[in-house]
Amino acid sequence: MSLREYSAGIIVIGDEILKGQTTDTNSHFLCKHLFTLGVKVKKISVIGDDLEVIAKEVSEFSSKYTHVITSGGIGPTHDDKTFEGVAKAFDDDICPHPEIVELCKQFWGANLSSPKMKLAMIPKSARLEYGVNKKTGEKNKFPLVVVNNVYIFPGVPSLMERSFIALEDLFKNPDAHFYTEEIYVQQDEVSIAPILNEVDEEFKVDVTLGSYPDFHNNYYKVKLMLESSNPEQITKAATALKNKLPNESIVNYDSQPIVNAADRVYKLVESCSSDDVYGNNVQKAVSVLEECLQKYSLDEICIGFNGGKDCTALLHLYHAVVKRKYPGHQGKLKALYIKSKLPFPEVEKFTQISRDKYHLEMLHFEGRIKDSLGQLKANHPSIKAVIMGTRLTDPYSSHLEAFSMTDADWPQFMRVNPVLHWSYGHVWKFLRDLCLPYCSLYDRGYTSLGSMNNTHPNPLLQYVDEHGVLKYRPAYTLSDPTKERDGRN
């Protein structure tokens, strides 16, 4: 006996979407969550604020899919026509619902003539679903309006997402158990297309095979996603793919390195042997950071971060140690960013991405390091220690220790240097082994980053490809670490 398929159609309503004035993120959120609930999204439609079009689309979707989800068009203004459109789709009338009328009075003090009372004018046959906040266990204060199999969500993403999560049990397919497996490949999609077609033809009855190129990832070019309700078939399909793909092209990729940071870093530390120079350097860095967190509170610490490879590795280490020591910590970690005169756009972009992924509070300064530290001292007097990604091979750094105060004529901070003894190769081993994102310039031959006016790809990484085009190999392929700064003026 085959399991019943639960399907969904999504209707995004709003002229602002069609005009490009607002970006639709709701359909992406809904597709992702419905899939985990065992519901297959069959169609997404984006339509304007037109009563006849809304009614026609809702009527058609309602007859085809298990669930119909609309978002948008339920505000207080004249162009919010979703309730009227849904009513028209089912030959229903619009009338004030007494529960929502009372809520409008309670929340906004609105009377029956207020524009906000338009929210209470819903199809006569509608039912109200309140949902429960999964974190607090409290019933939502404002209900979702449902007509037959049509669920009418707000268009504002934060409101829609909160409401959907509270009500997701309404959509769950009780029979569905979806299994997925991901395979990451370091070859372009065209070169592996015949293999994908062959495996898809063999397993398409039970397994869905998706191929998703990524032109910006540091580690792979294509993500292959296998999905099935049959665990045996998905295992067979994945094995067939791995056997047919070139072995060296398959990447052992961690798609959530930041989530897994503490587990993976501490596993590395605990498993290293006494003669493992790299492992012992990671172990020492962790010990320095742990000592730093014993001496100073999180409010008294900031980490230097400018988007470079050394401080990217250090940021991940710091994040891992903080997560191990304070597993429930939800606040932002302070990060010192001293902007160069002519920063690379790629560095600026990567810094912003890292800020969001690691949940950082960026303390921005411009100008000389000494002046910036003076401003840091004046603006954030609680900060006492700055964690730096300095190595002994960096200019003017051979005298430093793990904990070194700034010079007497500088603003007084404790400089914490966890990676002093790391080599160029250790930095790249750490980044690559843990699948950490890093600035895209490093994949284009840059081995040390400064400003745009004093930094170039390292000439030692030059090569000419089969088409006669001059290119550069990635920074992690540099064999002579003493030439790390050969791209700097």
N, C-alpha and C positions, 0 to 999 in steps of 0.2 A: 504494500500500500504506500503510495507516494505521499509525502508531506504536503500540506496545503501551502501554497505560495502566498505570502503577504506582500502586496505591492503598494507603491505610493506614487502620487503625482504631486508636484510642487508648483504652485502658481504664485509668482512674485508680482505684486501689483504696485505700479507707481510710474507716473510720467518722468519723474526725476531719474529713474533707473534707465529708461529708454533714451533720455537726453544726455546721459553720461555725467549728470550732476552729482549722482550718488553711486558708490560702488556696492553691488550686491554681494554681501558675505553670508547672507542667511541660507541660500541654497547649498553652499559648500558645507556649512555647519550641519544642516539637516541631513544631507546625503551621508556624511561621515557617521553621524549618530544613528540614523535609521539602519545603516548597514550593520552596525554592532548589535542592533535589536532584532536582526533577522528579517529586515524589510528591504525589498529591492525597489529602488527608485527607478521608475520606468520613463518618466518624462518630466522636464522642467520647462515651464512656460513663463515668459516675462511679458506682461501686458500693461497697457496704460490705464488711467483712471476713467474708463468708459463703461457705463452701466451695462450696455448690451453685450460688449465683449466679455466683461466679467461673468455675466449670467451664462453666456454660451460656453465659456471655458469651464466654469464650475460644473455645469450640467454634463458636459462631455467627460470630464475627468471623473466625476462621481460614479458614472456608469461603468468606467473601465478599471478603476483601481480600488484596492481595499481601503486606503486612506487618501484623502485629499487635504493638503496643507497649504493654506494661503498665508502670505505675509504682506502687510502693508495695507494702507487705505482705510484705517479704522479710527482716524483722528477726528477732531471737532470741526474741521473746515469743510467748505463746499465741495472740494474735490476728493473727499474721502467717501468712496461709494461701495466699499466691499460688502457691508451688511446688506445694502439695498440690492447689490448684484447677486448675492447668495440667495436672498429671499426670492428674487425674480426667477432664479434657476429652478426653484422648487414650487413656483406659483404660490408663494407665501406672502404674508403682509408684514410690514414693519410696525412695531409698537413699542412703547417704553416698558422695560422689564422692571418690576418693582424692586428687586434686589439690587440691580445696578443703579437705579435711581437713588436709592438710599446710600449706596457707596459714593456716588458722585456728590451727594450732599455732604457726606462725612469727610471726604478727602478735599473737596474744593469749595464747599459751601455753595454749591451751584443750585440755582432754582430751575424750574422747568423751562424757562426761556433762555437759559445760559447756553452758549455754544458747546460747552463741555458735556451738556446733557445729551448731545448727539451720540455719545458713547453708550447710552442706555437704550437707544432706538435700534433694536435687533429683531431678526425674524421671529415671528410669533411661535414657531415650532422649535425654537432653539432650546438647548439645555446648557447648563453652566457646569464647568469642570474647574475646581479650584486648585487641585494639586497640592503636594506637600514639599516644603523645602527639605532636601535630603540632609542638610547639615544640622538644622535646628529642630526638624520634626514638626514645625509649625505649618498650619494651613496657609496657603497664599491668600493675601488680602483681596486680590482682584481676580475674578474668574476668567477662564477662556470660554468663548462662545463657540458652541458646536451645533451644527445642523446636519442631521443624518450622519454621513461619513466625512463631513467637511469641517476641518478644524481651523478657526480663524485667528491667526496669531498677529501681534503687532509687527510693524516693519522695523522699528528701532532695534538694532542687533542685540544690545544688552538686555532689553526687555524680552525679546523673542527667545533668546538663549536661556535666560533664567526660567521663563515660563515652560519651555519645552522640557528642560531637565526635570522640573518638578512634576511633569505630566507624562514622562516617557513610558511609564508602564502601560498607558493606553494604547501604545503602538507596538508593544513587544510581541513578536511571534513566539508563542510558547513552545513550538515544536522545533524551532531552528537552533542548530548548533553549528556555527560557522568556524571553519579552520582556515588559517592563512599561513603562508610561508613566503618569505622575501629572499630573493637572490640578487646580489649586487655584482655588476659586471663592468670591468674596465675595458670595454670595447664599444664602439659606436653601434647604434641600433641597426644600421643598414648591414653591417658585416655579419650580424648574428640572426638576421631576419629568416633565412632558410631553416635554421634550427628551431626558431620559435614557431614557424608555420608547421613544421613536422610534428613537434610535441603537442601543439594545440590541436592538430587534426586527430592525433591519437587519443587525447584525453578530454576533448571538448564537451562530451556528454556529461561528465561529472565535475570537471575542473574549469574554472575561468582563469585564463592566463592574460595578465595585463603587462604591458611594456611601457615604462615611463622614463624617457631620457631626462638627464639633468646636466645642463651645460655649465653649471657653476660649482659643482661639488668637487672637493679636493681629492676624493678617493675613488669614485666610480662615475661611469658615464650613463649607465642604464640600470634602473631598478625593475626587476621582474617580480610581479606579485601574483601568487597563486591563491585562489579562493575556492573552497568547496565545503559541502556539508558531509563529505565522505573522507575521513582521515586517512584511510588506506590509499585511496586514489590520489590524494594530494601528495602523499609520501612517494608514491610511484612516479608521479609527474615530475616532482622536484628532483628525484634521483635520475630520471631520464634526461632532464635539462643539464644537470651537473656532469653527467657522463658525456654528453654531446658537445658542451661548450669547451673551448680550450681551457685546460686546467689553470694556467697562469692568469686567465682573465677573471676568475671568480675572486671577489674581494671579501675577506672576513670583516664585515663592516658593522660597527655599533651605531645604530641610528639614534640612540639616546645617550650620548657620552656624558652629558651634564647631569642627567638623572642618575646615571650609574657611577658618578665620579668617586664617591667615597668608597664604594665596594671595590672598584677596580684599582684605585690607587693603593688602598691598604692591602689588597690581595697581592699586589706587586711587591710592596714593602715586606710583607710577611713571608714571601716565597723566595726572596733573593738569598744567594749563598754568600759566604764571606769573601770569595774571590771575584764576585760580580761587581765590577767598578760602577757600572751604570746603576744597578739596583741599589748599591750602597749610597750613591749620590742622591737618589730619590728618597731613600730612607732618611738620610741626613737632612734633606730639605723639609721633609715632613716633621722631623724632630725640632728643627728650628722654628717652624710655624706653630707647632704645639707649645713650645716654650714662649713664643711671642703671645699666644692667647692666654697663657698663664700669667704673664706679666702685665698685659693690657686688656682692657675690655674692648668689645667690638667698636664702641663709640670712640675709642682712643686710637684706632688703627685706620689707616687707609692704604690702599695698594696702588703703586704706580702702574698705570696702564696707558700705552700709546698705540696699541695695535700691532706691535712687533712680535716676533716669534718667541723671544725669551719671556716677555711679560705675559704672553698668551699661555705658555706652559705654566708660568708662576700663578696666574689667575686661577687656572684649573686646580692646581695644587691647593691653593688657599681655600677655594670653594669646597674642595673635598674635606679638608681638615676642619673647616667650620661646620660642615654637615655632620661629621663624625662627633664633634664635641657638643654641638647644639643642634640635634636632629629636628627639633621643632621650630627652629629659627625661621621667621617669615620676613624679617626686615631687610632693608637694602644694605649691601656692603659698600663702604665708601671707596671710591677710586679717584686717584689724582691723574688728570689728563692735561699735560702741558703741550699746547698746540704749537707746532713748528710754523715758521713764516709762510712756507709754501707746501702745505700738506698734500699728499696724494689723495684724490677723491676716493680711491679704493680703500685707503687706510681709514678715512673718515667714515665710510660706509661700514667697514668691518667693525670699527669701534662702536658704532651705534647698535649694530646687530649683537655684539658681545654685551653691551650694556643691558639690553633687553633679556638676553638668554641667561645671563648670570645675575640678573636683578641687582644692578649697580646704581648707586647714586654718584653721578659723575660730577666731580669738582673741576671745572674748566678754568684754565689760566693760559695766558699767552705771554711770550717773552722769554727772558733768560731763566734758567732753572732757579738760580739764587733769588731772583726777584719774585718768582712764582711761589717759592716756599715761604717767602716773607708774607705774601698775600694769604697763603694758606694759614699761616700762624695767626694773622689778624682776623680772618673771616671765620676760622674754625679752631678756636683756642683749645677745644677739648682734645684735639688730635695730638698724640705724643709720638707715635711711631709710623714710619712710612716703609712698607715692604717693597723692595726693589728687585728687579730681575737682572741685576748686575752679575757679570762673571769676571773672574780674575784676569781673563784675556782682554777685557774691555779697556779702553784708554783710561789711565789714571786710577786703576782699580786694584793693582797688585798688592796694596797694603791693607786692603779691607778685611774685616772679620765678619762672622755671622751677625754680630750686633756691634755697630760702630756709630758713635755720635757724629753728627755733622761737624765740620771744622768750627773753631771758636768764633770766626768772623762771619759765620752763616747763621740763618735762623736755626734754632736748636730743635732737632728732631733725632730720634733714634732711627738710624737706617738699619733695616732688617734685610739681610742678604742670604736667602735660603739656597740659591743655586750658584754660589760662588765657584764651586769646583766642577760644575758641569762643563762638558765640552760642546762644541757645535753639533757633533754627532749625537750626543745625549739629548739635546733639546729636540732634534728632529725625531729621534727614536721615540721619545715620550709623546710628542704630538701625533705621530703617525700610528704608533701602536694602539693608542687610545682613541683614534679616529676623531681628533679634535679639529674643529674648523679653524682655519687660519687665513690671513690676508691673501687674496688671490695673486698679488704681485710675486709672491714666492714661487708660484707655479710658472711664472714668466721670466725666471732667471735672476730675480733680485735676491741677494743673499743677506743684505743688511740694509735696513730702511732708515733714511733720514728725510730731508726735504726734496722736493722735485728738482731744485736747482743744484743739488750736490749728490744725487743718487741715480745710478744707472744699473742695468742688468750686468751681472758679473761676466766679463769677457771669457772666463774659463769655461763657461757653460754654453758658449756659442756652438752651433752646428748648422749645416746646410741640409735641408731635407731632400727627398727624392725629386722634388719639383724645382730645386735650386733656390728655395726660399730660406733666408737666414732666420734661424729660430734659436730659442734658449731652452735648455733643459731645466727642470725644477730645482729649487735651491737644495732640496734634501739629497740630490745626487752629487753635490760637490765633494770631491774625494780629498782635497787638501784643505783642512780647516784653517790653516794659517792664511789662506787667501779669501777668508770670509768677507773682508771689507774691500776687496778689489774693485767693487762697483761704486765705492764712495770716493768723492773728490778729496 
